[in-house]
Amino acid sequence: MLVLVSAATTALLLLDDRLQQWVSPNNRAQLQPAWVAGLMTIVMCLWLGGSRWVANAVIGAFAGMQLFQLCHIAAIGRALTPLDVAMIPHEIEDIAQAVRAGAATHWPTLFAGGVPYALAFALFNLGLPRLPLPRLRGALLIVALVFGLQFYNAGRYTMKRFMPRPERSSLHNSLLAFSYCGANLVGKSVRRNVLSYRAYTVVARDDPDAARERPRDVWLVIFDSTRTDHWGLAGYARATTPNMSRWVAQGQARWHRGIAGAASTRASLGLLFNGVREPGNIAQLRSHEANVLRLAKRAGYRTYWLSTQHGDLLEEIDAPSIDVVRTRDSDAARIAALGDDAILDMLDVVTPDRPRLVVMMLRTAHIPYHDAYRRHGATYRRWPDGEGSIEGARLVNAYDNAIVYQDALVEKLYRRFERGDGDGLFVVTSDHGQMLGEDGVWGHNVLTPQIAQVPMLVRGRGAAQAPLAGNGDWLSHNDLARALAWRMGFSIDNPNQDAGVDYLQGSDLFGDNLFRELRIVDGRLQLGELSGLGHAHGGAHDSGDRQAE
């Protein structure tokens, strides 16, 4: 009987996600066995404890969190973060306005959350006094220990660990967000790391050239962890980019020295797609007013997100503005078998009936480098990457082999792009660079020149698609976002922009994020001193800075 009622209660607590998925595409929660087992353990302890007061308190807390969580997922398209939770008391009026505006559309969400929790309350209140279950008051100590440990961990770890993931149960995301907020943000100014900026202005173009310059197709191909100086067309000694080099030599494409906005994929994509330049401009990030995908929708484009990486990268990119999403979560078997080549099959969902913005987020040069090309035998293994080689040289060789594969994949993607009608713009870049043993460092998530510099290539289809810049010119991700918006018919004005200044930011855009100012001096990239958002308020973060250095 104990197992039966515990399983039934656990099922009710997981049911809200399933019900919401019937009425909202924004809920992407999946059943995760470890979480189900943990939740059932808590529920079983509540039944063993025999206290209706404790059971009602716990289920009531879950229901309250889920009221905000499910409504946020329905309306905003993503799960709550700890900062979102902390801002709830400060934004009651705005929340009320949003609820009124979206009630006609999102009212089924209230039933998705309300019905399971009403049944859970009834089950406990009717069952505890009537069912002949064993009683073990000490089981309530386990419940207290579980929640106490959650708050303890929230005080020990950074906010990044407590950020939501779309594939998690929404209740799991709620527990993480609310516990971190309770342990770290209650009673504190949640705007302590938010700088004051003027809002961007987005205006639809009405000049005579707007319609002529508007491409029917925009394809943006983003590779992971690719740095400029390992592209052959940028002067690297090895011929890693034979196809793209040929395009540039024949005048069919232009390449640029790109500047990434951040040192991690999630942060870099958040800045790129939201068109945000400054550190700490959270209001602009969250508004999505200058979001490239949202502007594309306004311009009549059908938007696609096709990725061989996981869907949690969409957290800060305005997922509701994407019409079609295919990721590793939806195409796991195909991607496991084909790697990045699976993107060629994913492109079959792209329909030719209307203008299209197609974003492809691929891995290729991400660690482990050989994984990019291992499925193709010796086809792309130009330099030895096996046993017997010096470790550093072997890794660099594998990285360069991955770039060779990347170049071949770009050529295949462009052949697909060429099948389209009308003008088009085909852009290739990377989310951030990669450390390849400099100062003994490999990987990314460090604020160095190697991470800031990413390659960029632009090829147009049709006479109206003029180049974005000259070969070898510097072009930041922010410049790219504004250029794409301009081509799609929008002008983005940033009143905070300091001419010639960009930033390389750390991985936590919403915490006390580290950043470095970037400038181009005599054609070379110069990085300023390491800073933190706390510094802008006169805060002292010396220990964190030394650790990051």
Salt bridges, closest charged atoms under 4 A:
ASP84 OD2 - ARG78 NH1 2.76
ASP84 OD1 - ARG286 NH1 2.82
ASP207 OD2 - ARG205 NH2 2.69
ASP209 OD1 - ARG212 NH2 3.38
GLU213 OE1 - ARG205 NH1 3.02
GLU213 OE2 - ARG212 NH2 3.84
ASP217 OD2 - ARG356 NH2 2.69
ASP217 OD2 - ARG461 NH2 2.80
ASP224 OD1 - HIS432 NE2 3.36
ASP229 OD1 - ARG227 NE 2.78
ASP312 OD2 - ARG266 NH2 3.13
GLU315 OE1 - ARG266 NE 3.22
GLU316 OE1 - ARG78 NE 3.87
GLU316 OE1 - ARG286 NE 3.38
ASP318 OD2 - ARG294 NE 3.04
ASP323 OD1 - LYS297 NZ 2.43
ASP329 OD1 - HIS310 ND1 2.83
ASP331 OD2 - ARG326 NH2 2.55
ASP341 OD2 - HIS376 NE2 3.67
ASP341 OD2 - LYS412 NZ 3.84
ASP345 OD2 - ARG334 NE 2.58
ASP348 OD1 - ARG416 NH2 3.14
ASP371 OD1 - ARG374 NE 2.60
ASP371 OD1 - ARG375 NH2 3.81
ASP385 OD1 - ARG381 NE 3.07
GLU391 OE1 - ARG394 NH2 2.86
ASP400 OD1 - HIS230 ND1 2.62
ASP400 OD2 - ARG238 NH1 2.68
GLU411 OE1 - ARG415 NH1 2.43
ASP431 OD2 - HIS432 NE2 3.31
GLU438 OE2 - ARG227 NH2 2.93
ASP479 OD1 - ARG277 NH2 3.68
ASP502 OD1 - ARG277 NH1 2.36
ASP512 OD2 - HIS541 ND1 2.68
GLU517 OE2 - ARG519 NE 2.88
ASP545 OD2 - HIS535 NE2 2.85
